[in-house]
């Protein structure tokens, strides 16, 4: 992928498009944010002389029917280039459509893992307008089918180019800055302790976590060019980190909160992050899933605590919970409508097993229930 994270990077878009030389462009965008962010002003003049098919007003958390509809548009139009300008859902949808349109198998078979995916060849340019998911840096895309989250993974799902301009985030409202920023912070922290982590991914995750801890509160309450730029870089780095390591238990627990209780993804992940941090700190030889052993896991958890500025796991958990509240978001399951015993059981019993397997400490079903019950 060809990417740089600098203000004014949208000026590079014309050069990238000219390099591809498309006659037909399939353009994925959000709704009002496409204009408000400045993405439209950067994209539209460059596409003036080419045929453009639009998939606009993309909804959060793309569903399989939405993907299938866009695949039909892709195949009917036959684009030479795909451009996605928006948040994580816009970019995820474009990634999924670009990949699945190249398949002979049915989309649902590929999404659910019943069929292997063939490589995608149509170039994809990602232009993120939020500081959150880092989707422009990863080789997987989230697709929801029957309220179940699937992670479509393939090396050619990763965008070929990313235009990374923090100026596009200047109009983000405080609530969306908080939600997407928490996603970036959570991804970095989970990447740090993932059993799939490498020295490279951990180095990237540390850089991301330092940036987000230093900039997130300012970006939400007193946004400045520096805090916006730092959060934009933190988000991209968190995507690079999880592209290697993938995420862990907090992401595994988050999806039911989103589908059943409409909690935005970054907020949903952050609601369990402190509890998972504290749980992982208690790793033993009997439940350690990381082949590098207990000492390694304790070391990376200690690093996470140091980066949070917390002296111990209980303090680290309180720090994360206090951060969520300080950003103007509800820090409890009760507050988001998931406080009943039934709702808690559904969250604990509906985890993503792949993400859970990346967690460095093994959960038993009873421990999952206990962890969710421990959150106010």
N, C-alpha and C positions, 0 to 999 in steps of 0.2 A: 504494500500500500504506500502511496505517495502522500505524505501529510506534513504540515508544519502548523504550529499553533502561535499565530501572530495576528495582531490587529491589522485589518486591511487585507487579510488573506483572500477575501472574496475577489480581489482583483486578479487572482491567479486562475479563476474559473474560466475565463475566456481562453487562456492558453491551453488549459486541460481539454476543453471542449474542442478547440481547433485541432488538437493532437489526435483526437478520436475521429473528427470529421464526419459527424452523423448527418443523415438526411431526416431521421425520425427519432424523436426523443419522447420517452414515457416519463412524465414528471409526477412525482408523489409529493404532496404538500399537506400541511395542517390546514386549519381554517383561518381565522383572523390573524393568527400569529405569523403566517407567511408574509403578509403585508407589514404587520407591525414590527417584526424583527428586523426588517430591511432585506430579508432574503429575496423577496420579489424584485426589489430594485436592482439587486445584483444579478439575478437569474434571467429575468424577462428580456432585457436588451440583447443578451447573448443568443437567445433562442428566436430572435425576430425572423430570421431567414430560414428556419427549419420547421418541419411539421411537428406539432406537439400534441400528444394525447395526455390528458390530465386525470389523475386520481387524487381528488382533493378532499379536504375536510376529513382526513383520516381520524377515526375514533381511537381512544386509548385501548391498549391490549387487543391487537388484531385477532379476529376469530377466523376459523377455517372458511366459513362461507364468504367472508370479506376477502380473504386470500384468493379463493376460487373465482370470485367475480373479477378481481384484478388480473388473474391469470388469463381469463377469457379476453380481457382488453389487450393484454400483452400479445397474445397469439394472433388476434385479429389485426392489430396495428403493425406488428413486426418491427419493434424499435431497434435502432443501432446503438442506442445509449439510454441508460436509466439514470435519472437524477432524483435524489430524495432530499428535500429541504424541510427540516422540522425536528421534532423531538424523537425520543427513542422509538415510539410506536410507528412513526412515519418511516423511519429508517429500517426498522424490523420488517415492516410490511413490504417495502421495496426489496429487501434482501430475500425474503421468503418467496416473493413472486418471481424475481429474477431467477432464483434457483429452481423453483418448482415448475416454471414454464418450460424448462429444458428437459423435463423428465418424460419418459414413456409411461411410467407408473402413475396411478391415481395420486393426487396430492395428499389425500388422507392417509394412504398407505405409506408414503414417504414421511409425513409428519409424525405418524404413530410408530414408525420404525419397522413396519412390515416389509418395506422395500428400500433398497439402497439407492442413494442419489447419484446421478451422473453429474459431471462438472457443468457449471454454467459458463457461458462464453460472452454474453453481452456485457459490456463494461458498465460499472455502477459508480457514480459519484455521490458521496454522502456529504451533506451540509448541515451539521447539527446546529440547532438554534436554542438548545438548553444545555445546562451544565449538569448532566446526570448520568445517563446510562453508559456512555462510551460505546454505544452500538456501532459507531463508525469504525471501531478498532477491532471488533470481534467477528469470529467465524460462525456465530450462531444467532438465530432469530427466534423470538418467543411467539408462539401461535397458540391460541386457546381453542379447544374443541370440546363441546359439551361441558363447559365450565372446568375443564381440566387443562392445565398448562403443559405444553410440550415445547421442548427446546430443539429446534431444527438446527443441526450442526453439520457443516461441510466447509472445507477449506475455501471453496469458491463462493460461499455465502458472504465472506468478508468483502467490503467495498474495495474497489481498485484504487480509488482516490478519495481523500477526505479534504474538504475545505474547512479549515478551523479558524474561525474569526470570532473572537470574544465580543466584538461589537454587536453581533447578532443577538446577544443575551441582554443587552442594556434595557430592553423594554419588558423583560420578564417580571411579572408581579412577585411580591414578596413570598406569597404562599407557594408558588411554583418553584421559585429559587430555593426555598427551604426543602421542598419535597425531593427535587432532583439532586440537590446538594447532599441530602442524607443518603440517597442511593449511591452517590459517588463515595462517600465516606464509608458506607457499609461494604461496598464492593472491595475497597482497598483493605479494610480490616479483615474481611473474610478471606481475601486472597492471601494475606500474610500468613494465616494459619492453615490454609487448605492443605490436605494431604498431597495434592498435585503441584504444590508450589515448587519453584526452583529458585536458585540464587538470583536469577534475572527477574522473575516475577516478584520476588520479595523486595528487591531493590526498587522496582517500579512502584509497588504498593506503598512502601515507606514514603517515597516522594509524594505520592498522591495524598496520603493521610496527613502528612505535615502541611501540605498546602490547604486542604479542606479544613483542618482544625484551626488554621490561622486565619482563614478568609470567610468561612461560611456565615458566621454571625454578622459580620460587617456587610457581606453581600446581601443579606436578608434585610437588615434594619437600616444600614447607612451605606448603600451601594456606592462604590467608587470604581474607577477604571481598574485599579490594581486588584481589588477584591474580585471583580468580575473576571479579570484575566486569570487570576489564581484558581478560581473555581472551575473555569473552563479547562484549564490545563489539568487540574485534579481529576475532573471527570474523564478526560481522554486517557490519562494515565491509568485510572481505575479500569477502564475498558481494556487497555493493553495488558494489565495484570491478570484480569479474569479470563482473557483470551488464552492464557497459558494455564492458569490454575483452576478456573471455574469457581463458582461460589459454594457456600456451605449451608449450615443449618438455618440461619436466619432467612435466607432466600427460600429454603425448602419449606419453611413455615409460613411464608408470606402470601402464598397464592390464594388460599381460601379467604384470607382477609380482603383481598382485592375482589374476587369473584362474588363472594356472598355478602360482603359488607361495604363494597365500593370504596375501600381505603386505597388511595393512590399508592403505587408500588413502592416508591422510596420511603414513604411514611410507614407502610406495612412492614417493610424489612426492619426499619429502625425500632419498631415496637418490641421486637424480640432480641435485638442485637446485644443489649446489656445483659440479659439473662443468659444468652448463649456464651458471651464472654466469660461470665462467672462460672458457667457449667464447664467450659473447656479448661479453665484454670484448675479444676479438680481432677484432671486426667490421671489415670493409674496404669500400671503395666497390664492390668486385666482388661481395660477398655480402650487402650490406645490403638487407633487405627493407622497412625502414621508409622511407616516402616523405619523412620529415623528415630523413633523412640520417645519416651516420656520427657526426657531432658530437652529434646528439640522442641516439643510442643510447649512445654513450660517456658522455654526461652522466647518463643515468638509471642506467646500471650503476654509475657513480661514486656516485650517490645511494644505491643499494642497499648499496654497500660502506660508505659513511659510516654508514648506519643499522645495519649489522652491527658497526660499530666496527673495520673491517678496513682496513689501509692499501693493499692491492693485491689483484688478483683471486685469486692463489694463496692469500693469507691468508684471503680471504673464503671460498674453498672449504674450507679447513681449519677455519674457524670454524663453518661449517654442519655439517661432518662431526663435529666435536667436540661440537656442541650435540646432535645425534642421540644420540651415545653417552652424553652426560651425563644424558639423559632416561631412560636405561635401555633404549634400543632398539639393535638391531644396526645399525652404520653401514656395513656392507659387503654386496655382492651375494653373496659367498661365504657369509656368515653367515646369509642368508635362504634358502639353497639354490639360488641362481641364479648360481653362480660358474662353472659349466662353460661351455666354448666354445659348445656347442649352446644352452644357456639364454640366453647373452648375445646370440647371433645372433637368437634368437626375439624378444628384447626390442627389439633394434635394427630388426628387420624388421617389427615389428607396431605401429608408431607410429600414433597417431591423426592423419591428415593435416590435418584442420581445425585442431587445436591446434598442430601443427607449423608450419603456415602463418602463425600469429600470432607466431612467434618472430622477433625483430628481425634475427637473422643466419641466412642460409640454410644448411641442412645438406645435404651430399651423402650418399648411402647409405654411402659409405666413412667419412665423418666420424661418422655415427651409430654405426657399429660401433666406430670408434676411441674415441669418448667412452664407450661402455658398457664397453669393454675397459679403460679407464683407471681404472675404479672397482674398488677392492679386492674 
